[in-house]
Amino acid sequence: MNPPSNSVNWFAWLRNVVILGALAGAVVWSVGGWFVPPVAAINRNVGLSAAELKDIQTVAAGVNADFEKAWEQEKLQAAAPADNLTIARRLSLALTGSIPSLQEIRALETVKGVDVSQWWLTQLLGDRRTSDYLAERFARVYVGIENGPFLTYRRRRLVDWLSDALQKNRPYDQVVRELIDCEGVWTTNPAVNFITVTNENKKGPDEAKLAAKVSRAFLGVRIDCVQCHDGKLGSPWKQTDFHQLASYFGQMSFNVNGLRYNPKSKPYKVRYLGEMEEEKVPAKVPWKPELLPTKGTPREQLAAWVTAKENKAFARAIVNRMWAMLFNRPLVSPVDEVPLEGPFPPGMEKLADDFIAHGCDLQRLMRVMVATRVFQQSSRSADPDHPATQAAEDHWAVFPVTRLRPEQMAGSVIQASSLTTIDSETHVLFRLKRNADVSNFVKRYGDSGEDTFDDGAGTIPQRLLLMNGSMINNNITNNPIINASTRIGMLAPDAASAVEAAYLSIFTRRPTDEEAALFKGQIAASKRSKSNAMADLYWTLMNATEFSWNH
């Protein structure tokens, strides 16, 4: 191909050369990628020794026994096991905020002779997407979603610090202790941002807000409901319980030199309901005072008490939250209101005990949960002639069907539109664009804020945004270098392969015989190009109910 002399056409000629080169590369990639995966390059290591895997399965069997006893009492029949692709989709949504890519699905399907769910979990736990996504989810609980007071707060620093801790699998109790008793400058010690986010109107950290965060986020107890008055309707809490907890965050020196404990600074005071004057509040914990150390600063003592092995509220709280992240629904709802004395749902005590016994290992906790029958089972009823009942869902006899979170929806649209995995190896410009697209979609769709796991009904404007907004349309338009629909249309050897690739990319499953026949016929009958026909198919599948639900 000789370059044209016209300077105006030079750019068009160069663009065509680039596109042709990309297409040539794409053809090579398609043969070695989504139709014939590079089997030899796949690491089949589960990441666990045989003894470790057996131990995890033993604990999971104990959890299963608790649920099976409950099912028997309720006369419920548990669902059949789900297939590997369904489980992989659940895990990817829970840990990366997106469905698996076609590239990942092809690799997963070559893994034989091992526990595929644990193998896939190993891949995700080693992926920076997982730690980044979970860090954002935790940050929503710890500090909310707002950027806060800029001069004394850096949310991004805290999220990055949490992501590093999760990537290294630091013991969860260590992370929490560092958040509670941190000192220093918020820019150089990211954990300090947990405290400084409450610094509104330059008044210094807000003791009451910090006490509420500690009780809800780390202990699963809503003690802040008695901030203004004693509990009623059988509540065991009193106004003094809350403010005595808040007093641990008093006497802090907070200036340009950072955050420090200062015993000479103003003590925490409050005017209780019915009283005329403020009074100094002593620092006391609301239960198990014998676990409180006698040495250290007030916040050091509080951090040790919160994370003490004997303070099982700490373990139960993270068990309930991690369960909610994996299932999109907590064992106990609301997620931050776990009863101190029970009764507890099936499996909770066994999971909490194992978490404590293994040094507050979050990755192990996830592995045990994933190994349970509850996580592995189908969302469909065991009886094909009768759909799953509400009672079956309430008692976890089927995997719960829940609506995708807004960021999961946006992340899945973008990932389904790319045949290759969008991860830390993807070009930085593409990742930046992805993050911006997800952020914009979440703002327009409606950000749920803190992780409450409220499964509210979808609204008509939300549905219209998905159908008519730019998120889907921009990701299925003709672009052979980026968009999956165009590449499948150009490179698939036949309509059957094209339909299968679309279904795997969007639903993480193959089409049924009826679905395959329907869409093969439509593609064959279409007067538009094959790429345009595939774009139409992509639009149809992405707007299907199945795509926007976890199941």
N, C-alpha and C positions, 0 to 999 in steps of 0.2 A: 504494500500500500504506500503510494507516494503522497507526501503531504501537499496540500493545495497551496497555491501561491497567495490566494486571497487571505489577508490577515484576519478578516472577520470569521472565515471558516476554519482558521487554524485551531481555535478552541474546540469547535465542534468535532474536528478530526481527532484531536487529542482525547476528547471525552469518549469518542467511539472506540479508540484503541484501548483505553482503560477498561471500558465496559466489556469489550471482547475478551480482554485478558482475564478479567474477573470471571466472566462466564466460562472460559476455558478451565480456569482453576476450579470453578464450581462443579463442572462436569466431572473432573477428576475426583473432587471431594465427594460428590454424590455417589460415585461408584464405591469409594472406599469408606464412606461415612454412613448415610442412613439406610442404604440397601445392603451393604456388606460391611459391618463394623470391623475395625481393626482389633480382632480378638486378642492377639498376642500382647497388645499394649495395655490391657485392662488388668488392674491389680485386684486379685480376688481375696486378699487378706481381710478377714473380718475384723481384725484389730484387737482380738481377745484370744487369750489362751483357752484351751479346752476346759480347764478348771474354772476359769472366770466365767465362761459362757454357761457352764453347768450350774454355777452358783446363782447367776442371774435368773436362769430358768427355774431354779428351785424356789427362789423368792417369788417369782411371778406365779408359780403354781400355788403358793400359799395365798396370794391375792385372788387368784382364780377361785380357790375354794371358798373364800368369803362371798364372792359374787354368786357362785353356784348355789350356795346355801340360801341366799336371798331369792334367787330365781325359783328355787324349789318351794319356798314359803309362799311366793306370789303366784305359783303355778304358771310360770312363764318358760317358754322354750327359747333357748339362746339361738342366735343366728349362726349360719354356717360360716366357715372361714372366708375371708375376702381373698382375692387374688393378689399376686405380688405387685402388679401395677397400681391397683387401688391403694394399697398400703404405701407405696412409694409416693403417690400423689399426696396422701395425707401428711406424710412426713415432710415433704418439700414445702407444702403450704405452711405447716406449723413452724418450720425452722428457717426457711429462707423467704417466706412471703410470696412464693411463686410456685407454679406447677413445674414438673420436670421438663427439660427440653427433649426434643426428639433424639438428639445426640446421646443424652443420658439414658433415655429409654432403651435405645439400641444396645448400649453397653450393659445395662442392667439385665437385659434378656439373655445375655451370653453367660451369666454367672450361674453355675450349676454346682450342686453338691455342698452348699453351705446355707446357713440361715440368711436368706436374701434380705429380710427386713433389718437384721443386725448389720449386714454388709452395707446396705444403703445408708443406714444411720452412721456408720463409720465414715463413709464418704462425706456426708453432710457435716458431721462434727469437725472434720478437718478442713472444711470450706469456710473461708472468711465471710461468705454471705450469711452463714448461720450465726456466727458471733455478732456480726453487725446488726442483723435483724433482731435477735434476742436482746441485744443491748438497748436498742431503741424501744422494744416492748417494756423492758425493765425500767428504763428511764422515764417512761410515761407514768409509771407507778411512783417512782421516787421523787421526781421533780415536775411532772406534768409535761405539757407540750409547748408552752410559751417560752420565748427567749429570755424573758425576765429582765431584771436590772443589769444592763450591759456592763456598767462600771465594776460590778462585783460578782458577775455570774457569766460563765461560759458553758452553755449546755452541751455544745459539740465536744468540748474537752471531756466532760463527764461521760458522754456516750462512747467516745473512743477508748477511754480508760476501762469502762465496763466491757467493751468488746475485746480488749486485750486480755482482761481477766477471764472471760469466758473461753477465749481461744486457747489459753494456757490451762484451762480447767482448774483455776484456783479454787480452793475450798470455799464454799459459799459463806460459811461463818466468818472467814477472814475478810471477805469483801464487805460484809455488813458491818463488822466491827470497825473497819477503816472508814466507812461512811459516817458512822455515829461519832467516833472519837477523833476525827481528822483535825489537823491543825495546819496552818500555813497560808499560802497565797493561792487563790483559786485558779490562777493561770499556770502555776508550777506544780501544784498538787491537785489534780482534777477532782479527787474525792471531796474536797472542801466545798465544791459547788452544791452538794447535797444540803449544806447548811446555808450558804450565801444566797440561794434562790429565794429564801424567805425574807431577804433584806429589802423591804419596800420602804420608800420614802426616807431612806438613809437613817432608819431607826435602829438598825442592827438586826440580827437574826430574830425571827419570831418564834418564841418558845412554844406557844400553843400549836402553831402549824407543824413544828418539828415533832412534837409529841403525838399529834394525830398521824403523821406520816409513819413514825416508828411503829405505833400500835397497829395500824392497818396494813402497811406494806410488809413488815417483818414478823408480826405476831398474829395477823389475821383476826384482830379484835377491834371493834368499833367503839373504843372507849371515849372518843371525842364527842359522842352523842350526849355526854353529861357535862360538856364544857360550861354550859350556862345554868344548869340545874341538875338536881339529883335524878337518877333514873327512875322511871315509873313502869307500871305494868309488868312487874316482876323482874326488872333489870337489877342486877346486883351492884351496879356502879353508882358512885356518888361523885359529886362535883369535886370533892377533895382528891379523889383517885386520879382524875385527869390532871389537875393542876400540880399535884405532887410529882407526877411523871414529867410534866413540862418543866418543872424546876431543875431537872438535870441539865437543861440547856441554858440555864441562867449563868450570870457572871462570866460572860465571854467578852474578851477585848477584841474589837473588830475595827481595823483601820487599814491604811495603805500597807502596813507591815504584815498584814494577814490576820488570821483567826487564831486566838490563843485563849486558854483558860486564865482568868484573872480573879483570884479570890477577893481582891479589894474592890472590884467593880460592884455596881448596883445589883443587889439580889433580886430574884424573881418575886414579884408581888402581885396580888390579885384581890379584887373586891368580890367576895362571894355573894350569892343571891341572898337578899334580906339584910345584908350588912351595910353599914354606912361608910366604913373606912377600908382601905386596902390593908392587907397584912402579908407579912413575909411567909412564903410557902416553903416548908422543908421538902427536901428531895426524898421521895419514897416510891418504891415500886408497888404496883397494885396486887400482886400475888407472889408467892414463893420468895419472900424476902431473905430466906436463908441462903439463896443462891447468889446474893449480892456480895461482891468482894469488899473487904474492909479497907483496902488500899487503892490508890490511884485517884485521878481527878473524877469529878462527878460523871462526866461523859464516858470515861474509861470504865467506870463501874457499871454504868448502864449498858454499855456495849457488851461487857462480859455477861451480864445478867440476861440480856436479850438472847444471846447465842449459846447459853449454857446447855449442855446435853440434857440436863434434867428439866429444862424448860421446853417441854414438847410442843408448846404453841408455836415455837419458831419452826420446827420441822414440819408440823402440820400445815402451817401457812404456805411454805414453799412447795409442799406436796400438792396442795390444792391449786396453787397458781400454775405449776408446771403441768399438772393434769389438764387444766383449762387451756393452756397453750397448745397442748398436743391434740385435745379433743374439741377445742373451741367452746368448751362448756366445763365449768368446775364441778368437782364432786359435791361441794357445799356451795350453795348460792345464797347471797352474794359471795364473791370470791374472797372478800376480806372480812367475813363474819363467820368464823369457825367457832363453834362452842368450846369453851375451855374444858368442860367436864363431860362432853358427849351429850347424847349418843353420836357416834361417828359412823359415816357411811362405810360400806364394805371396802376393804383394802387400805383404808387410810392409815390405820395404826401400823400395819405391817410395812407399808412404804415409808412411814416416818421412822420406824425403828431401824430399818435397813439404811436409810439416809444418815441417821446418827451414827450407826455402827461403822459406816464406811467413810467417816470424816467429812460429811456434808459434800459429797461428790455429786455435782449436778449431772454430769454425763452418765454416771451409773444410774442415777434416778431415772433419767430418760430411757436408758436401755431397759430397765426393769419394766417400766410402764409400757414400752413398745412390745415387750415380750408377753404381755398379758393377753388372755383370750379376749378381753373387752376391746383392746385396740386392734387386734388381728381379725375381728369378726366383721361380717358384712353389715351394711346398713339396711339390708332387706330382711324381711321376715323369713324364718325357717320354713314356713308354709307358703309355697308359691301362690296358692289360691287366696291368701289373705294378707293384706298389707300389714306392716308393723304397726302396733297400737301405741298410743301415748304411754300406756303403762310399761310397755317394753322399752321405750326410750327413757322413761323416767328411772327405770331400774337397770339401765345399761345392758339389757338383753340384746340390743342391736347397737351398732355404732350410731351415735346421734347425727342427724342431718342438720347442718347449720349453714347460715348464710356467710359467704366470704366477707372478710373485713375489706374496707375500701382499698387499702394498700395491697392486699392479696389479689383483689380483682384487677387493679391496674398492672401489678407485676406479672400476673398471669397472661394478660392480653399482650404485653410486650414480649414475654418469653415465648408464647405460642407463635408469635410472628417472626421468630428467629429459629432456624433449624439447629444452630449451635448454641451452646450454653452461654448465657450472659453472666459472667462471674468476674473475679478479680483479674483474670487473664484477658478479658475483653478490653479493647482500646479505651483509654481513659475518656475520650470525648464522647464515645457512645454511652459509657457508664454515667457520665455527667448528664447527658440528655435523658437517659432513663430515669435518673433520680428526680430531675426537674419535672418530667412528664408525670411520674407517680405523685409527686407533691402537689402539682396543679390539679390532678384528677381528684385526689383526696379532699382538697379544699372545696372543690365544686360538688363532689358527691356527698360530702358531710363527714367531717372527722369526729369519731366517737370520743376523742380525748383520752382520758385515762382508761386503762384496760379494765373495763367493768364486765365484759362478756355478756352484755344485754343483747339478746337476739331480737331486736325490734324488726317489725315488718318493713320491707322495702317500700319506698314511696314512688308515686308515679313520676315525679321529676327525676329521681334517680334512674328509673328504668329508661326514661327518654334520653337522659344524658348518655347512657351506655349505647342506646340504639342510634342516636343522631349526633352525638358528640364527636370530637376529633380523635379520641383515644383509639377507637377501633379503626375508623376510616384512615387515619394517618399511618396505621401499621399494616394495612392490607392493600394500599395503592401500589401501582406498578413500580417496582424498584428491584431489579434482579440481583443487586448486590446485597440487599438487606432483607427484603421481605420474603418470608417463607412461602406465602401463597404463590407469588410469582415464580420463585425458584422451583417449587413442586410442579407447577404448571408447565414450566419449560423443560424440566429434567426427568420427570417421572416417565418410565417407559410405557405406561398404559394408565387408563382411567382408574382401574382397580387399585393400583399402587398409589396413585395420587390421593384417592379417597382415604385409603388406609393411613397414609402419612398425615393427612389433615386431622383425622380422628385421634391419632396418637399424639399429635402436637397439641391439640386443644382439649380433648377429654381424657388423655392418658389411657386410652383403651382402643381396641379395634372396633370397627362398625359391625353391627349384626348383619346377617345375610340380607334382611329386608332393607336396612339403611344403605348397605353397599349397592344393592341393585337400584334403589331409588336415585342415588346421587350419580352413579355411573351412567344411568340413563339420561339424567339431566345434563351432564357434561357432554355426552355424545350428541344430544339434541340441541345444545346451545349453538347459536349462530355467532357468538362472540369467540374471541381467542380462548385457548385453554387456560392461559394465565388469568384472564378476566373471569372465566367461569370458576376458577379456583378462588379468586377473591370473593366472588358471590358466596361460595360455599363457606369460606372462612367467616364472612359476616353472619351468615345464618347460624353456624355452630356457636360462635361467640355470643350471640344473643339468645341462645337456648338456655333454659332454666338450669340444666345440668352443669353448665360451665360456671355459674355463679354460686354454686353451693358446694360445701364440703360434705363428703358422704363416705 
